[in-house]
């Protein structure tokens, strides 16, 4: 089957490269269709793949009933692109977008013209064009019955594991992906800011890699370690004091420590009283919430915690 790509960004280029590497006719990329074929990104995509970059307005002349159309553009542009394609009378074998936050409803304009529609969202971060990026990833697939089978086959051909999520759960699914990937980068930035070294990130990367390995091999909640897991209020109070002048890092620490309390409760290393003491300590350091700026609340919380024997 021929595969035409709308868009020429990191995801579209990675898809084209991965399909080209297969070197068979099962899935054959043919071209990129973009609004501005003269843009630097369009030139980069053409150079990387050897495929032609065509104006989106000419898609009707190049896309036929034997072509699968993959729309890999920004989420906010998907509906407009679908409407523009439908207005041309484009009628491919099927059309699917690569966004995670929505399902086939984003392609309503094409569906109204009789085109089978769906979505294929690689559950993977694509920071640069890379034909290997999809291997081993999971892939959320949605669509009309026949097209969904095609998209599942495409996901499998790219080395991904296809799965589905109900349409009303797509925003929650995508939020989970954002927490797992984008928020991890933000967390690394906060940790690097807190690290008192000129290169704050490099010393932390082996720690982050080992933590991810523990998650893979031990799962939740067993991979959890650290002062919250131990109920160590003395250490946590020192951390909060040290981060007072680093607003972003301090807010991230408090928010994630609160989540960590839940994980520690699941692991069984904290009891309910210790969890309450931890949350009281975290709240006492939150700016603007009525906490004690002189630390008296922290001292009282620490005293109560010490009396529990932790």
ZAMARGU-4260 file (C-alpha; in steps of 0.2 Angstrom, whole numbers, plus 5000, padded with zeros to 4 digits):
<rodrens>
0) 5000/5000/5000 | 5006/5018/4996 | 5008/5029/5011 | 5007/5048/5009 | 5011/5059/5023
5) 5004/5076/5027 | 5017/5086/5037 | 5036/5085/5037 | 5040/5087/5055 | 5049/5074/5066
10) 5035/5062/5067 | 5031/5062/5048 | 5050/5061/5043 | 5053/5047/5056 | 5038/5037/5049
15) 5044/5039/5031 | 5062/5034/5036 | 5056/5019/5045 | 5045/5013/5030 | 5058/5016/5018
20) 5070/5005/5028 | 5058/4991/5026 | 5062/4991/5007 | 5047/4981/5002 | 5030/4986/4993
25) 5019/4982/5008 | 5020/5000/5014 | 5028/5012/5002 | 5030/5030/5006 | 5027/5041/4991
30) 5027/5060/4996 | 5025/5073/5009 | 5011/5086/5007 | 5013/5102/5016 | 5007/5120/5016
35) 5024/5127/5012 | 5035/5116/5002 | 5049/5129/5002 | 5051/5129/5021 | 5068/5124/5029
40) 5059/5109/5037 | 5052/5103/5020 | 5069/5104/5013 | 5076/5094/5027 | 5063/5081/5026
45) 5066/5079/5007 | 5085/5078/5010 | 5083/5065/5023 | 5071/5053/5014 | 5073/5057/4996
50) 5054/5059/4994 | 5046/5074/4985 | 5038/5087/4995 | 5022/5093/4987 | 5010/5108/4991
55) 4995/5102/5001 | 4984/5110/4988 | 4989/5097/4975 | 4985/5082/4986 | 4970/5077/4976
60) 4980/5074/4960 | 4992/5063/4969 | 4982/5053/4982 | 4971/5039/4975 | 4961/5025/4982
65) 4976/5014/4985 | 4984/5027/4996 | 4984/5028/5015 | 4985/5046/5021 | 4994/5049/5037
70) 4991/5066/5044 | 5006/5071/5055 | 5003/5089/5060 | 5001/5099/5076 | 4985/5094/5085
75) 4977/5111/5082 | 4979/5110/5063 | 4972/5093/5061 | 4954/5098/5058 | 4959/5112/5046
80) 4970/5100/5036 | 4956/5087/5035 | 4944/5101/5029 | 4956/5107/5016 | 4958/5089/5010
85) 4940/5086/5009 | 4937/5102/5000 | 4949/5095/4986 | 4939/5079/4985 | 4953/5069/4991
90) 4947/5051/4993 | 4961/5039/4999 | 4960/5021/5005 | 4959/5029/5022 | 4966/5044/5032
95) 4973/5043/5050 | 4981/5057/5061 | 4995/5054/5073 | 4989/5064/5088 | 4987/5056/5105
100) 4974/5068/5113 | 4959/5064/5101 | 4952/5050/5090 | 4945/5049/5073 | 4933/5063/5076
105) 4946/5075/5072 | 4944/5070/5054 | 4926/5073/5053 | 4927/5083/5037 | 4935/5068/5028
110) 4923/5056/5036 | 4908/5066/5029 | 4915/5064/5012 | 4915/5045/5013 | 4934/5043/5018
115) 4937/5029/5031 | 4946/5038/5046 | 4956/5034/5061 | 4971/5038/5071 | 4988/5030/5074
120) 4998/5037/5089 | 5015/5030/5093 | 5017/5031/5112 | 5034/5037/5110 | 5044/5054/5111
125) 5051/5059/5094 | 5064/5073/5098 | 5072/5071/5080 | 5069/5061/5064 | 5074/5043/5068
130) 5069/5027/5059 | 5072/5017/5075 | 5061/5027/5087 | 5046/5017/5085 | 5054/5000/5088
135) 5047/4992/5104 | 5035/5006/5108 | 5016/5004/5110 | 5004/5012/5098 | 4986/5018/5101
140) 4975/5014/5086 | 4958/5020/5083 | 4947/5020/5067 | 4933/5013/5057 | 4933/4994/5057
145) 4942/4990/5041 | 4955/5004/5043 | 4958/5000/5061 | 4965/4983/5055 | 4976/4992/5042
150) 4983/5003/5055 | 4986/4989/5067 | 4996/4980/5054 | 5006/4996/5050 | 5010/4998/5069
155) 5016/4980/5070 | 5026/4982/5054 | 5035/4997/5062 | 5039/4986/5077 | 5026/4993/5089
160) 5013/4985/5099 | 4995/4991/5094 | 4982/4994/5107 | 4966/5004/5109 | 4958/5017/5121
165) 4940/5022/5122 | 4937/5039/5113 | 4931/5047/5129 | 4947/5042/5138 | 4959/5049/5125
170) 4962/5065/5134 | 4967/5055/5150 | 4978/5043/5140 | 4987/5058/5132 | 4989/5066/5149
175) 4997/5051/5156 | 5009/5051/5141 | 5013/5069/5144 | 5017/5065/5163 | 5028/5051/5158
180) 5038/5060/5145 | 5037/5079/5144 | 5035/5080/5163 | 5051/5069/5165 | 5061/5082/5155
185) 5054/5096/5166 | 5058/5086/5182 | 5076/5084/5175 | 5077/5103/5173 | 5071/5106/5191
190) 5083/5093/5198 | 5097/5100/5187 | 5093/5118/5194 | 5094/5111/5212 | 5110/5102/5209
195) 5125/5113/5216 | 5136/5109/5201 | 5140/5119/5185 | 5133/5104/5175 | 5118/5099/5185
200) 5111/5086/5173 | 5125/5074/5169 | 5128/5067/5187 | 5109/5064/5188 | 5107/5054/5172
205) 5114/5037/5178 | 5102/5039/5193 | 5087/5042/5181 | 5092/5028/5170 | 5094/5016/5185
210) 5077/5022/5191 | 5069/5018/5174 | 5077/5001/5174 | 5070/4997/5192 | 5053/5002/5186
215) 5054/4991/5171 | 5061/4976/5181 | 5052/4979/5198 | 5037/4989/5193 | 5026/5000/5205
220) 5027/5002/5219 | 5043/4991/5222 | 5054/5003/5213 | 5052/5017/5225 | 5066/5022/5237
225) 5071/5038/5246 | 5066/5048/5261 | 5048/5048/5258 | 5047/5030/5256 | 5057/5029/5273
230) 5046/5042/5281 | 5062/5052/5285 | 5054/5069/5289 | 5071/5076/5295 | 5079/5074/5278
235) 5063/5081/5269 | 5063/5096/5280 | 5081/5100/5276 | 5077/5098/5257 | 5062/5110/5258
240) 5073/5123/5267 | 5087/5121/5254 | 5075/5124/5240 | 5066/5139/5247 | 5075/5151/5234
245) 5071/5139/5219 | 5053/5141/5217 | 5050/5129/5202 | 5061/5116/5210 | 5052/5118/5227
250) 5035/5117/5220 | 5040/5101/5210 | 5047/5093/5225 | 5032/5096/5236 | 5019/5091/5222
255) 5029/5075/5218 | 5033/5071/5236 | 5014/5071/5239 | 5012/5059/5225 | 5026/5048/5232
260) 5017/5047/5249 | 5003/5038/5240 | 5016/5026/5232 | 5024/5023/5248 | 5007/5018/5256
265) 5005/5006/5242 | 5022/4999/5245 | 5018/4997/5264 | 5033/5007/5270 | 5022/5020/5278
270) 5007/5020/5289 | 4992/5032/5289 | 4999/5043/5303 | 5016/5044/5295 | 5008/5049/5278
275) 4998/5063/5287 | 5014/5069/5295 | 5023/5070/5279 | 5008/5079/5270 | 5008/5092/5285
280) 5026/5095/5283 | 5024/5098/5264 | 5010/5109/5266 | 5019/5120/5279 | 5032/5124/5266
285) 5020/5129/5252 | 5020/5148/5249 | 5004/5157/5251 | 4994/5143/5259 | 4995/5150/5277
290) 5010/5140/5282 | 5022/5145/5296 | 5037/5155/5288 | 5047/5153/5304 | 5046/5134/5303
295) 5036/5131/5319 | 5024/5120/5310 | 5038/5110/5303 | 5046/5108/5320 | 5029/5102/5328
300) 5027/5090/5313 | 5044/5083/5315 | 5041/5081/5334 | 5025/5071/5331 | 5034/5061/5318
305) 5049/5057/5329 | 5036/5051/5342 | 5030/5038/5330 | 5048/5031/5330 | 5052/5035/5312
</rodrens>
